[in-house]
Amino acid sequence: MPTRTPAATTTTFLRVTAALQTLTLFFQATTAGILLTSSHGELLHGIGARVMYGASMLYLLAAILSWRPGGNPPRPILYATTFLLLASAQVILGIAHVPSVHVPLGVLMFGLSVLALAAHGARRSPRP
């Protein structure tokens, strides 16, 4: 069985965390809809917000590990850092009950996360 290189392992971790982030954002969109129709929506959306924020931090960690020691380019760190800043703004706007900005920002974040996931999926792992 071939041995996986650090670059291949960290690239896989980066892809998995990008997928996790995208899934948590989709969950948030779903619970936002439930929030409008059920009393359970607020609890689910609050829990989902914490998980989404954690997934964003994990994505940043994966981007850093993909670069060092993985040997991949550092560009995903910029994407992940920007995304963590957007997630921070999203949490603040949600707590402050500013849906006029919170909802469009959530849609933007989901779109950006899908694009990042697609970009990581299309990129090949560097050869040893």
mmCIF file of the C-alpha atoms, coordinates in Angstrom:
data_MODEL
# 
_entry.id   MODEL 
# 
loop_
_atom_site.group_PDB 
_atom_site.id 
_atom_site.type_symbol 
_atom_site.label_atom_id 
_atom_site.label_alt_id 
_atom_site.label_comp_id 
_atom_site.label_asym_id 
_atom_site.label_entity_id 
_atom_site.label_seq_id 
_atom_site.pdbx_PDB_ins_code 
_atom_site.Cartn_x 
_atom_site.Cartn_y 
_atom_site.Cartn_z 
_atom_site.occupancy 
_atom_site.B_iso_or_equiv 
_atom_site.pdbx_formal_charge 
_atom_site.auth_seq_id 
_atom_site.auth_comp_id 
_atom_site.auth_asym_id 
_atom_site.auth_atom_id 
_atom_site.pdbx_PDB_model_num 
ATOM 1   C CA . MET A 1 1   ? 0.000   0.000  0.000  1.00 0.00 ? 1   MET A CA 1 
ATOM 2   C CA . PRO A 1 2   ? 1.524   3.376  -0.968 1.00 0.00 ? 2   PRO A CA 1 
ATOM 3   C CA . THR A 1 3   ? 2.432   5.784  1.783  1.00 0.00 ? 3   THR A CA 1 
ATOM 4   C CA . ARG A 1 4   ? 0.536   9.073  1.828  1.00 0.00 ? 4   ARG A CA 1 
ATOM 5   C CA . THR A 1 5   ? 2.693   12.178 1.692  1.00 0.00 ? 5   THR A CA 1 
ATOM 6   C CA . PRO A 1 6   ? 2.112   15.055 4.129  1.00 0.00 ? 6   PRO A CA 1 
ATOM 7   C CA . ALA A 1 7   ? 0.859   17.147 1.185  1.00 0.00 ? 7   ALA A CA 1 
ATOM 8   C CA . ALA A 1 8   ? -1.743  14.529 0.241  1.00 0.00 ? 8   ALA A CA 1 
ATOM 9   C CA . THR A 1 9   ? -2.884  14.108 3.839  1.00 0.00 ? 9   THR A CA 1 
ATOM 10  C CA . THR A 1 10  ? -3.201  17.834 4.505  1.00 0.00 ? 10  THR A CA 1 
ATOM 11  C CA . THR A 1 11  ? -4.939  18.389 1.163  1.00 0.00 ? 11  THR A CA 1 
ATOM 12  C CA . THR A 1 12  ? -7.500  15.751 2.107  1.00 0.00 ? 12  THR A CA 1 
ATOM 13  C CA . PHE A 1 13  ? -7.956  17.410 5.511  1.00 0.00 ? 13  PHE A CA 1 
ATOM 14  C CA . LEU A 1 14  ? -8.450  20.756 3.755  1.00 0.00 ? 14  LEU A CA 1 
ATOM 15  C CA . ARG A 1 15  ? -11.099 19.269 1.465  1.00 0.00 ? 15  ARG A CA 1 
ATOM 16  C CA . VAL A 1 16  ? -12.912 17.589 4.356  1.00 0.00 ? 16  VAL A CA 1 
ATOM 17  C CA . THR A 1 17  ? -12.992 20.777 6.417  1.00 0.00 ? 17  THR A CA 1 
ATOM 18  C CA . ALA A 1 18  ? -14.221 22.802 3.432  1.00 0.00 ? 18  ALA A CA 1 
ATOM 19  C CA . ALA A 1 19  ? -17.005 20.249 2.984  1.00 0.00 ? 19  ALA A CA 1 
ATOM 20  C CA . LEU A 1 20  ? -17.841 20.377 6.703  1.00 0.00 ? 20  LEU A CA 1 
ATOM 21  C CA . GLN A 1 21  ? -18.004 24.160 6.578  1.00 0.00 ? 21  GLN A CA 1 
ATOM 22  C CA . THR A 1 22  ? -20.307 24.045 3.548  1.00 0.00 ? 22  THR A CA 1 
ATOM 23  C CA . LEU A 1 23  ? -22.578 21.491 5.218  1.00 0.00 ? 23  LEU A CA 1 
ATOM 24  C CA . THR A 1 24  ? -22.837 23.542 8.397  1.00 0.00 ? 24  THR A CA 1 
ATOM 25  C CA . LEU A 1 25  ? -23.807 26.597 6.356  1.00 0.00 ? 25  LEU A CA 1 
ATOM 26  C CA . PHE A 1 26  ? -26.486 24.589 4.586  1.00 0.00 ? 26  PHE A CA 1 
ATOM 27  C CA . PHE A 1 27  ? -27.730 23.447 7.998  1.00 0.00 ? 27  PHE A CA 1 
ATOM 28  C CA . GLN A 1 28  ? -27.854 27.087 9.095  1.00 0.00 ? 28  GLN A CA 1 
ATOM 29  C CA . ALA A 1 29  ? -29.973 28.011 6.083  1.00 0.00 ? 29  ALA A CA 1 
ATOM 30  C CA . THR A 1 30  ? -32.319 25.137 6.896  1.00 0.00 ? 30  THR A CA 1 
ATOM 31  C CA . THR A 1 31  ? -32.636 26.094 10.559 1.00 0.00 ? 31  THR A CA 1 
ATOM 32  C CA . ALA A 1 32  ? -33.220 29.727 9.569  1.00 0.00 ? 32  ALA A CA 1 
ATOM 33  C CA . GLY A 1 33  ? -36.294 28.531 7.705  1.00 0.00 ? 33  GLY A CA 1 
ATOM 34  C CA . ILE A 1 34  ? -37.376 26.446 10.702 1.00 0.00 ? 34  ILE A CA 1 
ATOM 35  C CA . LEU A 1 35  ? -36.841 29.515 12.878 1.00 0.00 ? 35  LEU A CA 1 
ATOM 36  C CA . LEU A 1 36  ? -39.658 31.221 10.989 1.00 0.00 ? 36  LEU A CA 1 
ATOM 37  C CA . THR A 1 37  ? -42.122 28.385 11.543 1.00 0.00 ? 37  THR A CA 1 
ATOM 38  C CA . SER A 1 38  ? -41.264 26.653 14.818 1.00 0.00 ? 38  SER A CA 1 
ATOM 39  C CA . SER A 1 39  ? -40.187 27.383 18.358 1.00 0.00 ? 39  SER A CA 1 
ATOM 40  C CA . HIS A 1 40  ? -37.363 24.818 18.001 1.00 0.00 ? 40  HIS A CA 1 
ATOM 41  C CA . GLY A 1 41  ? -35.724 26.798 15.221 1.00 0.00 ? 41  GLY A CA 1 
ATOM 42  C CA . GLU A 1 42  ? -33.979 29.239 17.530 1.00 0.00 ? 42  GLU A CA 1 
ATOM 43  C CA . LEU A 1 43  ? -32.289 26.491 19.524 1.00 0.00 ? 43  LEU A CA 1 
ATOM 44  C CA . LEU A 1 44  ? -31.193 24.615 16.384 1.00 0.00 ? 44  LEU A CA 1 
ATOM 45  C CA . HIS A 1 45  ? -29.947 27.793 14.721 1.00 0.00 ? 45  HIS A CA 1 
ATOM 46  C CA . GLY A 1 46  ? -27.967 28.754 17.840 1.00 0.00 ? 46  GLY A CA 1 
ATOM 47  C CA . ILE A 1 47  ? -26.330 25.339 18.065 1.00 0.00 ? 47  ILE A CA 1 
ATOM 48  C CA . GLY A 1 48  ? -25.640 25.397 14.335 1.00 0.00 ? 48  GLY A CA 1 
ATOM 49  C CA . ALA A 1 49  ? -23.987 28.808 14.660 1.00 0.00 ? 49  ALA A CA 1 
ATOM 50  C CA . ARG A 1 50  ? -21.508 27.420 17.173 1.00 0.00 ? 50  ARG A CA 1 
ATOM 51  C CA . VAL A 1 51  ? -20.773 24.393 15.008 1.00 0.00 ? 51  VAL A CA 1 
ATOM 52  C CA . MET A 1 52  ? -20.377 26.578 11.899 1.00 0.00 ? 52  MET A CA 1 
ATOM 53  C CA . TYR A 1 53  ? -17.942 28.860 13.720 1.00 0.00 ? 53  TYR A CA 1 
ATOM 54  C CA . GLY A 1 54  ? -15.943 25.851 14.899 1.00 0.00 ? 54  GLY A CA 1 
ATOM 55  C CA . ALA A 1 55  ? -15.915 24.466 11.357 1.00 0.00 ? 55  ALA A CA 1 
ATOM 56  C CA . SER A 1 56  ? -14.548 27.810 10.132 1.00 0.00 ? 56  SER A CA 1 
ATOM 57  C CA . MET A 1 57  ? -11.735 27.650 12.683 1.00 0.00 ? 57  MET A CA 1 
ATOM 58  C CA . LEU A 1 58  ? -10.997 24.052 11.696 1.00 0.00 ? 58  LEU A CA 1 
ATOM 59  C CA . TYR A 1 59  ? -10.887 25.112 8.029  1.00 0.00 ? 59  TYR A CA 1 
ATOM 60  C CA . LEU A 1 60  ? -8.285  27.772 8.905  1.00 0.00 ? 60  LEU A CA 1 
ATOM 61  C CA . LEU A 1 61  ? -6.230  25.194 10.792 1.00 0.00 ? 61  LEU A CA 1 
ATOM 62  C CA . ALA A 1 62  ? -6.407  22.842 7.797  1.00 0.00 ? 62  ALA A CA 1 
ATOM 63  C CA . ALA A 1 63  ? -5.307  25.649 5.466  1.00 0.00 ? 63  ALA A CA 1 
ATOM 64  C CA . ILE A 1 64  ? -2.297  26.384 7.665  1.00 0.00 ? 64  ILE A CA 1 
ATOM 65  C CA . LEU A 1 65  ? -1.361  22.701 7.905  1.00 0.00 ? 65  LEU A CA 1 
ATOM 66  C CA . SER A 1 66  ? -1.795  22.319 4.160  1.00 0.00 ? 66  SER A CA 1 
ATOM 67  C CA . TRP A 1 67  ? 0.805   25.032 3.688  1.00 0.00 ? 67  TRP A CA 1 
ATOM 68  C CA . ARG A 1 68  ? 3.175   24.003 6.493  1.00 0.00 ? 68  ARG A CA 1 
ATOM 69  C CA . PRO A 1 69  ? 4.096   21.092 6.691  1.00 0.00 ? 69  PRO A CA 1 
ATOM 70  C CA . GLY A 1 70  ? 1.981   20.065 3.690  1.00 0.00 ? 70  GLY A CA 1 
ATOM 71  C CA . GLY A 1 71  ? 3.934   22.041 1.117  1.00 0.00 ? 71  GLY A CA 1 
ATOM 72  C CA . ASN A 1 72  ? 0.857   23.395 -0.663 1.00 0.00 ? 72  ASN A CA 1 
ATOM 73  C CA . PRO A 1 73  ? 0.486   27.077 -1.618 1.00 0.00 ? 73  PRO A CA 1 
ATOM 74  C CA . PRO A 1 74  ? -0.517  29.525 1.153  1.00 0.00 ? 74  PRO A CA 1 
ATOM 75  C CA . ARG A 1 75  ? -3.512  31.012 -0.742 1.00 0.00 ? 75  ARG A CA 1 
ATOM 76  C CA . PRO A 1 76  ? -6.131  28.867 1.101  1.00 0.00 ? 76  PRO A CA 1 
ATOM 77  C CA . ILE A 1 77  ? -5.019  30.562 4.328  1.00 0.00 ? 77  ILE A CA 1 
ATOM 78  C CA . LEU A 1 78  ? -6.253  33.868 2.910  1.00 0.00 ? 78  LEU A CA 1 
ATOM 79  C CA . TYR A 1 79  ? -9.601  32.293 1.979  1.00 0.00 ? 79  TYR A CA 1 
ATOM 80  C CA . ALA A 1 80  ? -9.986  30.634 5.367  1.00 0.00 ? 80  ALA A CA 1 
ATOM 81  C CA . THR A 1 81  ? -9.019  33.782 7.286  1.00 0.00 ? 81  THR A CA 1 
ATOM 82  C CA . THR A 1 82  ? -11.462 35.873 5.279  1.00 0.00 ? 82  THR A CA 1 
ATOM 83  C CA . PHE A 1 83  ? -14.148 33.287 5.878  1.00 0.00 ? 83  PHE A CA 1 
ATOM 84  C CA . LEU A 1 84  ? -13.494 33.260 9.630  1.00 0.00 ? 84  LEU A CA 1 
ATOM 85  C CA . LEU A 1 85  ? -13.816 37.063 9.654  1.00 0.00 ? 85  LEU A CA 1 
ATOM 86  C CA . LEU A 1 86  ? -17.132 36.793 7.763  1.00 0.00 ? 86  LEU A CA 1 
ATOM 87  C CA . ALA A 1 87  ? -18.295 34.132 10.218 1.00 0.00 ? 87  ALA A CA 1 
ATOM 88  C CA . SER A 1 88  ? -17.399 36.442 13.110 1.00 0.00 ? 88  SER A CA 1 
ATOM 89  C CA . ALA A 1 89  ? -19.421 39.259 11.559 1.00 0.00 ? 89  ALA A CA 1 
ATOM 90  C CA . GLN A 1 90  ? -22.276 36.827 10.946 1.00 0.00 ? 90  GLN A CA 1 
ATOM 91  C CA . VAL A 1 91  ? -22.357 35.767 14.600 1.00 0.00 ? 91  VAL A CA 1 
ATOM 92  C CA . ILE A 1 92  ? -22.309 39.384 15.767 1.00 0.00 ? 92  ILE A CA 1 
ATOM 93  C CA . LEU A 1 93  ? -25.108 40.331 13.366 1.00 0.00 ? 93  LEU A CA 1 
ATOM 94  C CA . GLY A 1 94  ? -27.166 37.339 14.460 1.00 0.00 ? 94  GLY A CA 1 
ATOM 95  C CA . ILE A 1 95  ? -26.809 38.190 18.146 1.00 0.00 ? 95  ILE A CA 1 
ATOM 96  C CA . ALA A 1 96  ? -27.676 41.827 17.387 1.00 0.00 ? 96  ALA A CA 1 
ATOM 97  C CA . HIS A 1 97  ? -30.781 40.695 15.428 1.00 0.00 ? 97  HIS A CA 1 
ATOM 98  C CA . VAL A 1 98  ? -29.896 42.490 12.180 1.00 0.00 ? 98  VAL A CA 1 
ATOM 99  C CA . PRO A 1 99  ? -31.540 40.173 9.630  1.00 0.00 ? 99  PRO A CA 1 
ATOM 100 C CA . SER A 1 100 ? -31.270 42.718 6.818  1.00 0.00 ? 100 SER A CA 1 
ATOM 101 C CA . VAL A 1 101 ? -27.512 42.063 6.751  1.00 0.00 ? 101 VAL A CA 1 
ATOM 102 C CA . HIS A 1 102 ? -27.361 38.680 8.507  1.00 0.00 ? 102 HIS A CA 1 
ATOM 103 C CA . VAL A 1 103 ? -29.425 36.819 5.874  1.00 0.00 ? 103 VAL A CA 1 
ATOM 104 C CA . PRO A 1 104 ? -27.658 38.142 2.728  1.00 0.00 ? 104 PRO A CA 1 
ATOM 105 C CA . LEU A 1 105 ? -24.273 37.588 4.379  1.00 0.00 ? 105 LEU A CA 1 
ATOM 106 C CA . GLY A 1 106 ? -25.280 34.002 5.125  1.00 0.00 ? 106 GLY A CA 1 
ATOM 107 C CA . VAL A 1 107 ? -26.199 33.469 1.477  1.00 0.00 ? 107 VAL A CA 1 
ATOM 108 C CA . LEU A 1 108 ? -22.869 34.989 0.402  1.00 0.00 ? 108 LEU A CA 1 
ATOM 109 C CA . MET A 1 109 ? -20.971 32.785 2.842  1.00 0.00 ? 109 MET A CA 1 
ATOM 110 C CA . PHE A 1 110 ? -22.679 29.650 1.554  1.00 0.00 ? 110 PHE A CA 1 
ATOM 111 C CA . GLY A 1 111 ? -21.835 30.582 -2.039 1.00 0.00 ? 111 GLY A CA 1 
ATOM 112 C CA . LEU A 1 112 ? -18.210 31.325 -1.160 1.00 0.00 ? 112 LEU A CA 1 
ATOM 113 C CA . SER A 1 113 ? -17.936 28.071 0.746  1.00 0.00 ? 113 SER A CA 1 
ATOM 114 C CA . VAL A 1 114 ? -19.273 26.092 -2.221 1.00 0.00 ? 114 VAL A CA 1 
ATOM 115 C CA . LEU A 1 115 ? -16.722 27.842 -4.461 1.00 0.00 ? 115 LEU A CA 1 
ATOM 116 C CA . ALA A 1 116 ? -13.892 27.059 -2.029 1.00 0.00 ? 116 ALA A CA 1 
ATOM 117 C CA . LEU A 1 117 ? -15.006 23.442 -1.862 1.00 0.00 ? 117 LEU A CA 1 
ATOM 118 C CA . ALA A 1 118 ? -15.036 23.239 -5.655 1.00 0.00 ? 118 ALA A CA 1 
ATOM 119 C CA . ALA A 1 119 ? -11.602 24.869 -5.878 1.00 0.00 ? 119 ALA A CA 1 
ATOM 120 C CA . HIS A 1 120 ? -10.081 22.442 -3.367 1.00 0.00 ? 120 HIS A CA 1 
ATOM 121 C CA . GLY A 1 121 ? -11.677 19.508 -5.140 1.00 0.00 ? 121 GLY A CA 1 
ATOM 122 C CA . ALA A 1 122 ? -10.285 20.560 -8.510 1.00 0.00 ? 122 ALA A CA 1 
ATOM 123 C CA . ARG A 1 123 ? -6.762  21.181 -7.241 1.00 0.00 ? 123 ARG A CA 1 
ATOM 124 C CA . ARG A 1 124 ? -4.393  18.229 -7.429 1.00 0.00 ? 124 ARG A CA 1 
ATOM 125 C CA . SER A 1 125 ? -2.102  17.296 -4.596 1.00 0.00 ? 125 SER A CA 1 
ATOM 126 C CA . PRO A 1 126 ? 1.544   18.148 -5.220 1.00 0.00 ? 126 PRO A CA 1 
ATOM 127 C CA . ARG A 1 127 ? 3.797   15.229 -6.114 1.00 0.00 ? 127 ARG A CA 1 
ATOM 128 C CA . PRO A 1 128 ? 6.599   14.295 -3.721 1.00 0.00 ? 128 PRO A CA 1 
# 
